Structures are given as structure tokens and as C-alpha cells.
Amino acid sequence: QVQLVESGGGLVQPGGSRRLSCVASGFIPDFYAIGWFRQAPGKEREGVSCISSSDYTNYADSVKGRFTISKDNAKNTVYLQMNSLKPEDTAVYYCNQGPIWGQGTLVTVSS
């Protein structure tokens, strides 16, 4: 069974950094890009970043220059390195590939 499992969320102070991980298990066609989405309280889910099978990356304007997406194919893992975090980055972060979604990991940016 295909599964995506996120980890790495937690409480971080403004200006701090956090790295999220998404581990994929089961067979997922590699033509699907892998993306990170987030949903803040009371808001709709929004795209944050994605990486294609050919390592093309894309970022939401709100995170450009602060977040970096990468992957380790040997570990079936995609990372989201988040730097210079702001309170407005507080959200549940979800990993997605094709029709598959992870359960989410909560990132709270607060002093």
C-alpha cells in the first residue's frame, strides 16, 4: 500500500529553522512530482513547493528564498528545509504525490 509519512514538525521561534521529511513507501510512479502543501487554521490548503522527477523545483512566492525542497531517491525521502520562519508559516504541512496525501505534521512558529 502506498503511503507518505511526514515528520519534523514542532515549535520553533520566529527566525528559526526546521526541516520536514516525507518518506514514501510502496510503489508510486516516478512521473508524479512530490509537493509540500500547508493549511493554516481557518484557511484553505495551499501549495508551498514541489519537486519533479527531473529535480525541477517550484516555490510559492511567500516562501521563495527561505524554503528549499530536495530529495534523496535512495531513501525515498523528500525534505523541506525551512529557514527564517515567520509566525504566518504556522500550519499543518502535508506531503503529496499524485493521489496520495500524508497525515500532516504541525509547525508552530511562535515566541
C-alpha positions in Angstrom: 0.0 0.0 0.0 1.3 3.4 -1.0 2.0 5.7 1.9 3.5 9.1 2.7 4.7 9.8 6.2 5.7 13.3 7.3 7.9 14.2 10.3 9.8 17.1 11.7 7.1 19.4 12.8 7.2 21.2 16.1 7.5 24.6 17.9 10.1 27.0 16.5 10.8 30.6 17.3 10.5 33.3 14.7 13.6 33.5 12.6 14.4 29.8 13.3 14.7 26.8 11.0 13.1 23.5 10.7 13.5 20.5 8.3 10.5 18.4 7.4 10.8 14.9 5.9 8.4 12.9 3.8 9.1 9.2 3.5 7.4 7.4 0.7 6.7 3.7 0.8 5.1 1.4 -1.7 5.1 1.9 -5.5 4.4 5.4 -6.8 5.0 6.2 -10.4 8.0 8.5 -10.6 6.4 10.8 -13.1 4.5 12.3 -10.3 6.0 15.4 -8.7 6.2 15.4 -4.9 4.8 18.5 -3.3 4.5 20.2 0.1 1.2 21.9 1.0 0.2 23.6 4.2 -3.1 24.6 5.8 -3.2 27.3 8.5 -6.1 27.5 11.0 -9.2 28.8 9.3 -7.5 28.9 5.8 -7.6 26.8 2.7 -4.8 24.4 1.9 -2.1 26.0 -0.3 0.8 24.8 -2.2 4.3 25.5 -0.8 6.8 23.8 -3.0 7.2 20.8 -5.3 10.0 18.8 -7.0 9.7 16.8 -10.2 11.2 13.5 -11.1 13.8 15.5 -13.1 14.5 17.7 -10.0 12.7 20.8 -11.3 11.6 22.8 -8.3 8.9 25.4 -7.7 8.0 27.6 -4.7 5.2 29.7 -3.6 6.1 33.4 -3.6 5.6 33.5 0.2 8.4 31.1 0.8 10.9 31.8 -2.0 14.4 32.4 -0.7 13.5 30.9 2.7 12.4 27.3 1.9 14.3 24.6 0.0 12.9 21.4 -1.3 15.2 18.4 -2.0 15.0 14.6 -2.3 17.1 11.6 -1.6 16.0 8.9 -4.0 17.9 6.2 -2.2 15.9 6.9 0.9 12.6 7.6 -0.9 12.5 10.8 1.1 11.7 14.4 0.2 12.8 17.2 2.5 11.6 20.7 3.1 14.2 22.9 4.7 12.5 26.0 6.2 14.6 29.0 7.3 13.8 32.4 8.6 10.5 31.1 9.8 7.7 33.6 10.4 4.5 33.3 12.5 2.5 33.2 9.3 4.3 29.9 8.4 2.4 28.2 11.2 0.3 25.4 9.6 -0.1 21.7 9.2 2.3 20.7 6.4 1.3 17.9 4.1 3.3 15.8 1.6 1.6 14.9 -1.6 2.3 12.7 -4.6 -0.3 12.1 -7.2 -3.5 11.0 -5.4 -1.7 10.2 -2.2 -1.5 12.5 0.9 0.3 12.2 4.1 -1.3 12.7 7.5 0.4 16.1 8.0 2.9 17.5 10.6 2.2 20.6 12.6 4.7 23.5 12.5 4.1 26.3 15.0 6.2 29.5 14.8 5.9 31.4 18.0 8.0 33.0 20.7 
